[in-house]
Amino acid sequence: MGELEHPSSPEIDPMRASARFLSIKEDNKNWIAEGVILCSDEKFGIKGTPCGDVLASLTNYGTKWGLSTRALGDVDESTGQVKDLQLCTIDTVTNPSIGEMVSSDGDRFVNGILESK
């Protein structure tokens, strides 16, 4: 599960969960994730999480958002490299810290598709 924006703790708080990732795979230099927004769906009687409902509302109104990893590791002070990196989760964020690095299509935000089941 990923949270809406990065919290100050590495632990995942289910009350702040906004998305659940079903799969993540690497495609050349891009990472492709398949997931669901944890939002309410009256049609199927599903109650979403508060942050999932917020993310769904933002998405429905055209807000762009991205994914950002949350990880722990030891920084080597002399080289600045991170050792023993441990991925905690991937969070949904409105301002991904990807800087100038963008995906092959020039976008640093999620290109989502809506599926009905």
C-alpha positions in Angstrom: 0.0 0.0 0.0 1.1 3.5 -0.7 0.1 6.6 1.2 -1.1 10.0 0.0 2.1 12.2 0.2 5.1 11.1 2.2 4.7 10.8 5.9 7.6 11.3 8.4 7.7 7.6 9.3 8.9 4.6 7.2 6.0 2.5 8.5 2.9 2.3 6.4 -0.2 3.7 8.1 -3.3 1.9 6.7 -5.4 5.0 7.7 -3.4 7.1 5.2 -3.4 4.5 2.4 -4.4 5.8 -0.9 -3.4 3.1 -3.4 -2.6 -0.6 -3.5 0.0 -1.8 -6.0 -0.7 -5.1 -7.7 2.5 -5.4 -9.7 5.6 -3.4 -10.5 8.0 -4.2 -13.4 10.9 -2.6 -15.1 10.7 -1.8 -18.8 14.0 -0.6 -20.0 14.6 2.5 -17.8 11.0 3.0 -16.9 9.1 1.3 -14.1 5.5 0.3 -14.7 3.1 -0.2 -11.8 -0.4 -1.6 -11.9 -2.5 -0.6 -9.0 -5.8 0.6 -7.7 -6.9 3.8 -5.9 -8.5 2.7 -2.6 -11.7 4.8 -3.2 -15.3 4.2 -2.4 -17.6 2.8 -5.1 -21.3 3.0 -4.2 -22.2 0.8 -7.2 -20.4 -2.2 -5.6 -20.8 -1.2 -2.0 -17.1 -0.6 -1.4 -16.0 1.8 1.2 -12.7 3.4 0.4 -10.0 4.8 2.6 -10.1 8.6 3.4 -6.9 9.2 1.5 -8.1 7.0 -1.4 -11.3 9.0 -1.7 -9.2 12.2 -1.7 -6.9 10.9 -4.4 -9.8 9.7 -6.5 -11.5 13.1 -6.3 -8.3 14.9 -7.3 -7.9 12.5 -10.2 -11.5 13.0 -11.3 -11.0 16.7 -11.4 -7.9 16.4 -13.5 -5.2 16.8 -10.9 -1.9 15.2 -12.0 0.0 13.1 -9.5 3.0 10.9 -9.5 4.6 8.0 -7.6 7.5 8.4 -5.3 9.5 5.6 -3.5 9.9 5.7 0.3 13.0 3.8 1.3 15.5 3.4 4.1 19.3 3.0 3.8 22.7 4.0 5.1 24.3 7.0 3.4 28.1 6.8 2.9 29.3 10.3 4.0 32.4 10.2 1.8 30.6 9.2 -1.4 27.0 10.2 -0.8 25.9 6.7 -2.1 23.2 4.8 -0.3 24.0 1.3 0.9 21.6 -1.4 2.1 18.7 0.3 0.5 15.3 -1.1 1.6 12.2 -0.1 -0.3 9.3 0.5 2.2 6.6 1.4 -0.3 5.6 3.7 -3.2 3.5 6.8 -2.2 1.1 8.8 -4.4 2.4 12.4 -4.4 1.4 15.7 -6.1 5.0 16.8 -6.6 7.3 13.9 -7.5 10.9 14.7 -6.7 12.1 13.3 -10.0 13.6 16.7 -11.0 14.6 16.8 -14.6 14.4 13.0 -15.0 11.2 12.2 -16.9 9.7 9.1 -18.5 10.3 8.3 -22.2 7.1 10.2 -23.1 8.3 13.3 -21.3 5.9 13.1 -18.4 6.8 12.6 -14.7 3.2 12.0 -13.6 1.1 8.9 -13.7 -0.6 8.0 -17.0 -3.5 6.1 -15.6 -6.2 4.2 -17.3 -9.6 3.6 -15.9 -10.9 0.0 -16.0 -14.3 -1.3 -15.1 -14.7 -4.8 -13.9 
